Amino acid sequence: MKETFTYEDMKLIGRKKLGDQVPLELFRTIRLIGMQQALPMGGKGTTVTIGRKIGASLPVSTVEDILSMFEELRIGIPKIVYQDELTMRIAVDDCFCKGLPVLEGKMVCDLEGAILEGALRSITNKNVTVREVKCNVNGDEHCVYEILNLR
């Protein structure tokens, strides 16, 4: 008997009438009202744990796969904007927070960064860390993640 879910299980959609889509408003409400406003520390401990687990479960084997998966899952449109041997910066356009009111000083896309981190750790077997350094909600043009320890 099965005891846990896999990423492949998530693709098994049995909803005949409503299909495989839910509104972005629902996702935003769960994340920004339910988790960020209701949990200690803005829910960051929870979202980081969840994101890393999701990222590690994705069927990816290269950075290009991760970027494609981000777009396929409609998380956003990622693009590598800087890279050297230890660091990478990824800008994400059309992130889930695009269009929300600006709240200066707020970075709300920690789940997405943790998904990147989990996927990168999985494919590199290294202790990669990902940190959101820019966010649409902060008034920035794109959400941007800084990735360290690629070596």
Backbone hydrogen bonds in HBPLUS format (Angstrom, degrees):
<---DONOR---> <-ACCEPTOR-->    atom                        ^
c    i                          cat <-CA-CA->   ^        H-A-AA   ^      H-
h    n   atom  resd res      DA  || num        DHA   H-A  angle D-A-AA Bond
n    s   type  num  typ     dist DA aas  dist angle  dist       angle   num
A0009-ASP N   A0006-THR O   3.08 MM   3  5.15 125.2  2.39  96.0 109.8     1
A0010-MET N   A0007-TYR O   2.98 MM   3  5.28 130.9  2.23 103.7 116.7     2
A0011-LYS N   A0008-GLU O   3.17 MM   3  5.49 150.0  2.26 106.1 114.5     3
A0012-LEU N   A0009-ASP O   3.03 MM   3  5.48 163.9  2.06 115.1 120.4     4
A0026-LEU N   A0023-PRO O   3.03 MM   3  5.48 132.8  2.26 107.6 118.5     5
A0028-ARG N   A0024-LEU O   2.86 MM   4  6.10 169.9  1.87 160.8 163.6     6
A0029-THR N   A0025-GLU O   2.88 MM   4  5.98 152.9  1.95 141.5 149.3     7
A0030-ILE N   A0026-LEU O   2.93 MM   4  6.20 162.5  1.96 154.7 158.6     8
A0031-ARG N   A0027-PHE O   2.95 MM   4  6.15 169.5  1.96 155.7 158.6     9
A0032-LEU N   A0028-ARG O   2.71 MM   4  5.64 163.9  1.74 154.7 158.8    10
A0033-ILE N   A0029-THR O   3.07 MM   4  5.13 146.0  2.19 123.2 132.8    11
A0034-GLY N   A0029-THR O   2.88 MM   5  6.23 170.2  1.88 162.5 165.9    12
A0035-MET N   A0030-ILE O   2.84 MM   5  6.17 134.1  2.06 146.7 160.6    13
A0036-GLN N   A0031-ARG O   2.85 MM   5  6.11 160.3  1.89 150.3 156.9    14
A0039-LEU N   A0035-MET O   3.02 MM   4  5.46 155.6  2.08 143.0 145.3    15
A0043-GLY N   A0040-PRO O   2.97 MM   3  5.64 158.8  2.02 119.2 125.7    16
A0044-LYS N   A0041-MET O   3.27 MM   3  5.98 171.3  2.28 120.0 121.2    17
A0046-THR N   A0043-GLY O   3.03 MM   3  5.32 117.6  2.44 105.6 120.7    18
A0047-THR N   A0043-GLY O   2.87 MM   4  6.11 169.0  1.88 164.5 167.9    19
A0048-VAL N   A0044-LYS O   2.93 MM   4  5.88 158.8  1.97 147.8 153.4    20
A0049-THR N   A0045-GLY O   3.19 MM   4  6.23 160.4  2.23 137.3 142.8    21
A0050-ILE N   A0046-THR O   2.91 MM   4  6.09 168.6  1.92 156.9 160.3    22
A0051-GLY N   A0047-THR O   2.78 MM   4  5.77 164.1  1.81 144.2 149.7    23
A0052-ARG N   A0048-VAL O   2.98 MM   4  6.06 165.5  2.00 149.1 152.7    24
A0053-LYS N   A0049-THR O   3.20 MM   4  6.35 159.8  2.25 144.7 150.1    25
A0054-ILE N   A0050-ILE O   2.90 MM   4  6.19 160.7  1.94 156.1 161.9    26
A0055-GLY N   A0051-GLY O   2.83 MM   4  6.00 172.5  1.84 156.6 158.9    27
A0056-ALA N   A0052-ARG O   2.95 MM   4  6.10 158.8  1.99 147.1 152.7    28
A0057-SER N   A0053-LYS O   3.18 MM   4  6.32 131.1  2.43 136.6 148.5    29
A0057-SER N   A0054-ILE O   2.97 MM   3  5.18 135.4  2.17 102.1 115.2    30
A0058-LEU N   A0055-GLY O   3.27 MM   3  5.44 155.1  2.33 103.9 111.0    31
A0060-VAL N   A0058-LEU O   2.90 MM   2  5.64 130.3  2.15 109.2  94.1    32
A0066-ILE N   A0062-THR O   3.10 MM   4  6.50 153.7  2.17 146.3 153.0    33
A0067-LEU N   A0063-VAL O   2.95 MM   4  6.31 162.9  1.98 157.4 161.1    34
A0068-SER N   A0064-GLU O   2.94 MM   4  6.14 159.8  1.98 148.6 154.4    35
A0069-MET N   A0065-ASP O   2.82 MM   4  6.01 155.9  1.88 149.2 156.3    36
A0070-PHE N   A0066-ILE O   2.91 MM   4  6.17 152.6  1.98 151.4 158.5    37
A0071-GLU N   A0067-LEU O   3.27 MM   4  6.58 156.3  2.33 144.5 149.4    38
A0072-GLU N   A0068-SER O   2.81 MM   4  6.04 163.0  1.84 152.6 158.3    39
A0073-LEU N   A0069-MET O   2.84 MM   4  5.90 157.9  1.89 151.0 155.4    40
A0075-ILE N   A0070-PHE O   2.88 MM   5  5.22 151.0  1.97 167.6 166.8    41
A0074-ARG N   A0071-GLU O   2.91 MM   3  4.80 151.6  2.00 101.4 110.0    42
A0077-ILE N   A0093-ASP O   2.72 MM  16  4.95 170.4  1.73 153.9 156.4    43
A0093-ASP N   A0077-ILE O   2.88 MM  16  4.95 169.0  1.89 135.5 132.8    44
A0079-LYS N   A0091-ALA O   2.82 MM  12  5.37 137.2  2.01 148.1 161.9    45
A0091-ALA N   A0079-LYS O   2.90 MM  12  5.37 156.4  1.95 162.2 157.1    46
A0081-VAL N   A0089-ARG O   2.82 MM   8  5.61 160.5  1.86 150.6 157.3    47
A0089-ARG N   A0082-TYR O   2.87 MM   7  4.99 157.4  1.92 139.2 138.7    48
A0084-ASP N   A0087-THR O   2.91 MM   3  5.40 161.8  1.94 155.7 157.2    49
A0150-LEU N   A0086-LEU O   3.30 MM  64  4.90 169.4  2.31 119.4 122.3    50
A0088-MET N   A0147-ILE O   2.96 MM  59  5.04 146.7  2.07 140.8 146.8    51
A0147-ILE N   A0088-MET O   2.73 MM  59  5.04 168.8  1.75 165.4 165.7    52
A0090-ILE N   A0145-TYR O   2.93 MM  55  5.25 156.8  1.98 147.8 154.9    53
A0145-TYR N   A0090-ILE O   2.84 MM  55  5.25 160.0  1.88 147.3 153.3    54
A0092-VAL N   A0143-CYS O   2.68 MM  51  5.22 163.5  1.70 163.4 168.4    55
A0143-CYS N   A0092-VAL O   3.36 MM  51  5.22 162.9  2.39 148.9 144.3    56
A0098-LYS N   A0095-CYS O   3.05 MM   3  5.48 166.9  2.06 118.4 122.7    57
A0100-LEU N   A0097-CYS O   3.07 MM   3  5.69 167.1  2.09 141.6 142.4    58
A0103-LEU N   A0137-VAL O   2.69 MM  34  5.65 157.4  1.74 153.1 161.0    59
A0106-LYS N   A0103-LEU O   3.01 MM   3  5.73 150.4  2.10 149.7 151.8    60
A0113-GLY N   A0109-CYS O   3.24 MM   4  6.57 158.3  2.29 145.3 151.3    61
A0114-ALA N   A0110-ASP O   2.90 MM   4  6.06 153.1  1.97 145.6 153.0    62
A0115-ILE N   A0111-LEU O   2.89 MM   4  6.19 143.4  2.02 146.2 156.7    63
A0116-LEU N   A0112-GLU O   3.06 MM   4  6.40 160.2  2.10 147.4 151.8    64
A0117-GLU N   A0113-GLY O   2.89 MM   4  6.19 158.6  1.94 145.9 152.4    65
A0118-GLY N   A0114-ALA O   2.85 MM   4  6.03 166.1  1.87 150.3 152.9    66
A0119-ALA N   A0115-ILE O   3.00 MM   4  6.18 163.2  2.03 152.1 156.6    67
A0120-LEU N   A0116-LEU O   2.82 MM   4  6.00 164.5  1.85 156.4 161.2    68
A0121-ARG N   A0117-GLU O   2.84 MM   4  5.98 161.3  1.88 153.6 158.9    69
A0122-SER N   A0118-GLY O   3.05 MM   4  6.13 151.4  2.14 137.9 145.8    70
A0123-ILE N   A0119-ALA O   3.04 MM   4  6.35 154.3  2.11 150.1 155.8    71
A0124-THR N   A0120-LEU O   2.92 MM   4  5.91 147.7  2.03 148.4 156.6    72
A0125-ASN N   A0121-ARG O   2.81 MM   4  5.19 140.9  1.96 137.5 144.8    73
A0129-THR N   A0148-LEU O   3.25 MM  19  5.38 160.6  2.29 136.3 141.8    74
A0148-LEU N   A0129-THR O   2.91 MM  19  5.38 161.3  1.94 155.4 161.6    75
A0131-ARG N   A0146-GLU O   2.93 MM  15  5.25 153.5  2.00 143.3 152.1    76
A0146-GLU N   A0131-ARG O   2.79 MM  15  5.25 166.6  1.81 155.0 155.9    77
A0133-VAL N   A0144-VAL O   2.78 MM  11  5.63 160.4  1.82 151.9 158.8    78
A0134-LYS N   A0144-VAL O   3.37 MM  10  4.84 151.5  2.46 133.0 130.3    79
A0144-VAL N   A0134-LYS O   2.96 MM  10  4.84 154.5  2.03 117.9 121.7    80
A0138-ASN N   A0135-CYS O   2.98 MM   3  5.20 134.3  2.20 103.0 115.5    81
A0140-ASP N   A0135-CYS O   3.09 MM   5  5.39 152.4  2.17 147.5 139.0    82
A0139-GLY N   A0136-ASN O   2.84 MM   3  5.06 154.8  1.90 108.4 116.6    83
